[in-house]
Amino acid sequence: MNGRDGTLGRATDDASEGRADPHLLVGGTPVARYVLAPDLDAEHGPRPYLHPVRTLAGTPVTDALPADHVWHLGASVAVQDVAGTNLWGGRTYVRDVGYTWRGDHGRIVHVGWEERTPDRLDHRLHWCDPAGDVLLSEQRTISASAVSGHPSAWRLDLASTLTAPAERDIVLGSPATNGRPGGAGYGGFFWRAVATEPPEVFAAELTGEEAVNGCDRPWVALRGQAPEGGAYTLVFSGLGPGDRWFVRTTMYPGVCVAYAFARTLTIPAGTSRHGRHQVIVVDGRLDPEGAAGLAAAGG
């Protein structure tokens, strides 16, 4: 399976026909746009992403193409080391060398719809290396729904099944697994937030970036204020076996379900890895008790 014939390793269906990017709605309110086939340089890690994502009151809670890390694209699934291919964007961390620009950037492409409704997007994707060969096939479902009893909150669900080709194992890595110190095990389901000041992050009894980064608590909350002035809280859950939380608040605001935080992850040939991630998007500022309650309600 490869993309050199122009069929598997490139976008098809609605994306290639130039149709508008789909939007997710909750009760008729648009809450997220899904950029299906972004026209980006390979060095930015082209991939489908959600942006802008908004609260029900309209406050934006994602950032895309920010000047500090241009390859951060709203809410997306991206890994820096997929069998040696950079599908995150930016420079690649090389052991004993550091971050280096290399010709190793691939892309994640939409290849077909299974279902497309105002509150649910279900499609197939290919994770491709620089030559267009398919490293992983993905089945992804994204849905948006109201949270019962919480009129200021809605829930985003992203379910992903990654399948390795029949003939080879696929190893996922991160800058941390390639030798970078400092808990830089990013790569997975990543949310680049937007905030006027460094946001607050907490996970039950843990508070602050240093304490939360690398933990495996059931949920993490990010509390901030958008440039337009609206306060928001994002409550993340959905770690899989071996996953850890990667968080940043001082350098930039972001939360990631990291698939290879401290150790590489191998998807054996012909097998699949399943993940389901949830984010509850809330207008206003929640305390830890409120965030825990919403995480339980959303699960």
Stockholm file with secondary structure:
# STOCKHOLM 1.0

chainA/1-299         MNGRDGTLGRATDDASEGRADPHLLVGGTPVARYVLAPDLDAEHGPRPYLHPVRTLAGTPVTDALPADHVWHLGASVAVQDVAGTNLWGGRTYVRDVGYTWRGDHGRIVHVGWEERTPDRLDHRLHWCDPAGDVLLSEQRTISASAVSGHPSAWRLDLASTLTAPAERDIVLGSPATNGRPGGAGYGGFFWRAVATEPPEVFAAELTGEEAVNGCDRPWVALRGQAPEGGAYTLVFSGLGPGDRWFVRTTMYPGVCVAYAFARTLTIPAGTSRHGRHQVIVVDGRLDPEGAAGLAAAGG
#=GR chainA/1-299 SS CBSTTSSSSSCCHHHHTTCCCCEEEETTEEEEEEECSCCCCGGGCCCCEEEEEBCTTCCBCCCBSCSSCTTCBSEEEECSEETTBBCSCSCEEETTTEEECCSCBCEEEEEEEEEEETTEEEEEEEEECTTSBEEEEEEEEEEEEECTTCTTEEEEEEEEEEECCTTCCEEEECTTTTTCCSSCCCCEEEEECCCSSCCEEEETTEESHHHHTTCCCSEEEEEEECTTSCEEEEEEECCCTTCEEEEESSSSCEEEEETTSSSCEEECTTCEEEEEEEEEEEESCCCHHHHHHHHHHHC
#=GC SS_cons         CBSTTSSSSSCCHHHHTTCCCCEEEETTEEEEEEECSCCCCGGGCCCCEEEEEBCTTCCBCCCBSCSSCTTCBSEEEECSEETTBBCSCSCEEETTTEEECCSCBCEEEEEEEEEEETTEEEEEEEEECTTSBEEEEEEEEEEEEECTTCTTEEEEEEEEEEECCTTCCEEEECTTTTTCCSSCCCCEEEEECCCSSCCEEEETTEESHHHHTTCCCSEEEEEEECTTSCEEEEEEECCCTTCEEEEESSSSCEEEEETTSSSCEEECTTCEEEEEEEEEEEESCCCHHHHHHHHHHHC
//
